[in-house]
Amino acid sequence: MALGAACLLGGQAALAQGNQGARFGFEDVARLAQERAQSTYRAPDTALPADLLSLDYDGLRDIRFRPAQALWRDAQLPFEAMFFHLGENQRLPVRVHELGPAGARPLAYRAGDFDFGKNRVDPQAWGDLGFAGLRVHYPLNSAAYKDELITFLGASYFRALGAGQQYGLSARGLAIDTTGGNPEEFPRFTDFWLERPDAGAAQLTLYALLDSPRASGAYRFEIQPGAQSVTRVQARVYLRPVSGRPVAVLGVAPLTSMFFFGENQPRRSDFRPEVHDSDGLLIATGEGEWLWRPLQNPARPTANAFSMNRLQGFGLMQRDRAFASYEDVEARYERRPSAWVRPLGDWGPGRVELLQLPTPDETHDNVVAYWVPATLPAPGTPMDFAYEISWQGDVQQRPPGSWVTQSR
């Protein structure tokens, strides 16, 4: 086991120094994921400086990345990357590299890249903390300003935007035992590699390495901005051999959202007619059947499964796009995107699972949907899958015939 860990660290060091002989790619990340799967899981170090941990919610919000220090800002490239700071609520560091002509270059944490606001801290004494996550910017709505396009922050969560949209639901790299009675496991992206884009690039590619006590994985993301931004995902996942509890439910392409109340479940004590990031689950089977399940805020946890021989697509949708449906001038729920997952290739038989949890307010995500393959790979055996997520606004995926506009 110690040999496996040593090989992994050596492999990461070699990649960080850059590979002059070959272009870095998905197979390099997959090799690291396989090495991790063959070694004993090591929990990340969550120790942070005492003065950083002493900051409250407002203090952490006062730490902001300086836009002038954005990756690729000085080269005036169409995409830019900025980074999130670690703190009490984000204690797990990620490592970030830039992929350029010379190979992979590690991006070290520099305190001077951040504005610490009114906080009385000594960041120069912290050393290389790493980052909590990253976000990519692109001129989605105006050529004069680079908006946030996609964010990777916490576990394997990411979320993206199309033109005119505001953040709502999120996606994840992988879900483990979200249902089934076992404690849920949250794999996390530990390392990122960002390809330096060309001056006229219309999409950005980045790679991510995923790790957890019972799984590891390699991911490639192609991010194409637009009125309906698209995230294309290529993944290879390995289950770790474990002596204890094996994985029971493996969730592929998980989506996470919030439903507090809506047309089919009104809340008379609130002035707003509806409060939700998504209002329904849409599924298209390979046999041509279309299913629509309105979301709810249940009194107790509720799980549903929709089995099929082949999946055409599924998504958590925000169909109601009118301001009058929400009347929230700050949250603007009518601008929250829908997320439609379309497999690239045949995923075989399996099921879409929908888990809904009770929530007392709109600050908690309480809806999860994902694909569960009928057969899990043996530990150490790669499971490959690819898909795209369309982050949709007013123009959305619909069934070919009629569709539900209201339910009671």
N, C-alpha and C positions, 0 to 999 in steps of 0.2 A: 504493500500500500504506500509506503514512504517513497518507493521508487517511482510509482505513478505520479505522486504529487510533485516530485522533483522534476520529472519529465515535463509536466504541465507548466511549471514555472519557467523551465528552460525554453519551452516552445513559445511562451508569451514574450519572453525577453527577446528572442530572435525576431519575432514579428514586430515588436516595438522598435527594434533597431533598423528595420527595413530590409526588404529582400530585393537585392539588386538583380537577381537572376530571373525572376518571374513576377508577373503581376499578381498582387494580392487579390483573393477572391473568396467565393463561398466555400470552396473545398478547404481552404486554410482554416476558416472558422469551424467547419465541420470536424476537422482533425482535432482541434482543441476540445470541442464538445465530446468527441469520442474518448479522448484522454481523461476528461473529467468523469465520464460515466464509468471508466475503469478504475477510478481511484475513490478513496473514501471522501465523502462530503465534508468540507470544512466550513463551519459557520463563519460569516464575515465579522471582522472587528468593528464594533459599534462605538468604540471609545472616541469621544470628541473633547476638545478643550473646555474647561469648566466655564470660562466666560461666555463661550458660544452657547453652551447648554443652559446658561442662566437666562437667556433671552426668552421673553414671552412671545405670544402670537404676533403682537404688533411690532415687536422688535425684529422678529424674523422677516416680517413683511417689509421692513425698512431696509433690508439688504437687497440690493438690485445690481444686476450685471450692467456694466457700463456699455451702452450701445456702440460707442466709439471703439471698443475693444473686441467687437464681434469678429469671429473667424471669417475671413475673406472680405471684410469691410474695406481694407486698404487696397485690395485688388479690384474693387468695384464689380464683383461677380453677381449674378442674378440671385444667388442664394447666400444667406448668412446663417451662422450658428452662434447661439448664446447659451449660457450654462446656468443651472440652478445651484444655489448654495446649500450646503448641508446644515442641519439644525436638529432640534429636538424631535420634530415630526418626520424628518428625512435623515436618518442616521447611517444609512448604508451607502458607501461611496461607489461610484462607477468610474471606470477608466475610459478615457476617450482618446482616439488617435485620428490623425488626418492621413489620408492616403493620397500621396502625390507621386510625381514621376520617380522620386528616389525611394519609394516604399512607404512604410508606415512610420509616422512621427508621433510620439506620445505628446499629448497636450497637458502640461502640468498646471495644477492650480496655482494661480497668482493672486494674492490678496488685492493687488492694485487694479485688477480687472473688475472689482466690485465696489459699489458705493455702499458704505455701511450706515449712512444716514446719521441719526443722533445716538446710535449705540456707542457705549463706552467699552470698547474691546480692543485687543491688541492682536490683530490678524497677522502681523508680520512674524509673530512668534509661533504660528500654528504649523508652519511647514507645508508640505504638499498634501492637503486634505483629500484631494479628489473632488468630484462633483456629485450632486444629488441626481442630476439628469441634464437634459439638453432640450433646446427648442430650435427649430429651423424657421427662418423668416424668408418671405418672398413677396414681391409686389402683387398681391392677389387682387386688390380693389383699386389701386392707383399706382401708376408708374413712379410717383413721387415718394412713395412710402412702402417699406417692406413690412407686411403684416405677419403675424404668427401663422405658420402653415401647419406644423405638426410638433407635438410635444411628447417626449419620453420622460416620464417621472414616476418613480415608485414601482416596485416589483417589475412586472412586464407590461405595465399600462402604457398606452399611447393613444392619442386622439388627434384628429386632423380637421381642417376646415376647407370649405370651398368659398368662393367669392360671396360676400354678403352674409356669411354665417357667423354665429357665435358658438363658443364651446358648449357642448352638452354631453352626450354619451361618450364612453371610452371603449377602446378595444384592449385586448391583452394578447400576449404571445402564447400563453398556455394556461389552462386551468386544471387543477388536480383535486379530485374528490370534493367538488363543490356540492354534490349531493351524495347520498349513499350511506350517511351515518358516520363516516370517518371525519376527523378534523380536516378542514380544507388546508391545502398547501399552496403557497403563493410563490411559484418560481419567479426569479428576477433576472433582468438583464444586468450583467456585471461589467461588460466591456462593449464599447462601440468603436466602429471604424467608419469615418465619413470620407467618401470619395470627393476630392476637390473637383468642383464642376468646371466645365469650360465656360468661356465668356458668353456664349450664346445658348447655354444649356437650358432645356425645357423641363428637365426632371433631375432629381437628386437620388443617388444611391448610397445607402449605408448598410453596414453589417452589425449584427449584435450576437453576443454569446450569452446563452441562458443557463442558469444553474439553480438547483434546488436539492433537497435531501434525496429525492427519488427520481430525478430526471435532469438531463442537460440537453442543450440544443443549439443549433446554429440557424441564424435568420439573415435573410437578405431582404431589404426593403427598397423598392423603387417608388419614389414619391413624385407624382405628377400633378402639379397644381392646376386649378381651373375653376370654372363655374361649378363643376362637380369634381372635386379633387379625388384622385384615385391612388390607393396604396396597394402595390403588388407585393405579395409576401411569398418568399420561398423558404421552407423550413425543413430541417432534419432533426428529429428528436430521438434521444436515446433514454431508455429507462435504466436506472441503476439497479444492479442486483442488491437486494436488501434482505436481511435476515428476519426482519419484523413484518410490518404491515405493507403488502404490495399495493400498487395503484389499482383502485377499483374503477374509477371513472376518470377518463382522460378527455378533457374538453379542448377541442380544436377550434381556433378562430373565435374565442370568447368575446362577447359584447356585454358591456355593463352600463346600466342606465338607471333612471329615477322616474317613478310614477307615484305622486302623492295623492292627487285626486283629479277627476276629469268628468266628461259628459256622462259616462256610465257609472260614476261613483262621485256625485257632487258633495261639496263640503259647504254647508250653508253659513258657517261661522267666518268664512273668508270672503273678502270682497272680490277676489279673483275667481272667474268661472272655472279655470283649469290651471293646474300646476304639474307639469311633467316634462321630461326631456324626450320621452317616447310614449306613444299611446297604443302601440300594438306590435305583435310579432307576425311577420309575413314569411311564409315558407313556400317554396316551389319544389315539388318532388320531380325526380327524373321521369316519372310516369305522366307528367303533365297536370298533376293536381296542385291547386293553389289553396293554401290554408291561411286564415287570418284569425288571430287570437287577441282580442282586446286585453290590454294590461289592467291590473288592479292593484290596490294597496290592501292586501288580505289581512284578516284578523290573526292568522297564523301562517307560518311558512308553507308555501304551496309549490309543488313541483309537478310538471307535466312533461311527457315524452311523446315525440311524434316520430314513429319508426318508418323507414322506407328502404328500398333497395338501392336507390341512388338519389343524390341531392343535386338539385339544380341551383338552389340559392336560398338564403334566409337573411333576415335583417330585423333589427329593432327600428321601427319607423316613427317619425314625427309627421303624421299626415296633415294635421290641422295647422295651416300656415297663416292664419289671420290674427292680427293683433287683438281684435275684439274677443277672441276666444280665451285670452289670457289676461289682458289689461294690466300687464306688469311692465312699466316703462324702464325698469332697471334690468330685470332678468331677460326680457325679450325671448320668451320661450318659442315664439313663432319663427325665430331665426336659428333654432337648434337643429343640427343636421340629423338626417336619417343615415343609417349605415347598412348597406346591402353587401353581403358576402357572397361571392360567386366562386365556386371551386374552379381551379384550372387543372383539368384532368378529372378522372373518375375516382372519387373517394370510396366507392364501394358501398356496401350496406352499413346502416347505422341508424342513429336517431338524433334529432334536434331536441335538446332539453331546455326547458324554461323554468327557472327558479324565481319566485317572487316572495319577498320578505315584507313584513309589516314595517312601516316607518312613521315616526311621529311628525316629521317635517320634511322639507325639500332638501335638506343638507346631506342626506344619506342616500347613496345609491342602493337600491333595493331590488333591482331586476338584473338577471344574468341569463344569457342565451348562448349556446355553443353546440357544436357537432361532436357526437360521441361515436367513434368507429366501433363496429360490431366486434372486431378482434384487436386486441392489444399486441404490440410486438413483444417478443421475448427480451429480457434484460440484455442490453448490449447490442441488440439488433436495431439498425436504423429504421425509422419511420419517416418517409418523405411525403410532404404535401405542399401544395401551392394554391394560392387564392388571391383574389383582389377584393378590396373594400372600397366601395364608392360612397363618398360622403356627400349625400344628396340634399338639395334644398327644395325649391318649388317644383322642380322636375324630378319625379321619383319613379322607382320601379313599381309597376302596376301589373296585375294579372291581364292577360290578353283580352278578356271580356269585361264584365262589370266588376265593381269592387265596393266594399262596405264604406259608407260615408258616416254612419252613425249607428250606435248600438245602445240598448238600454237593458 
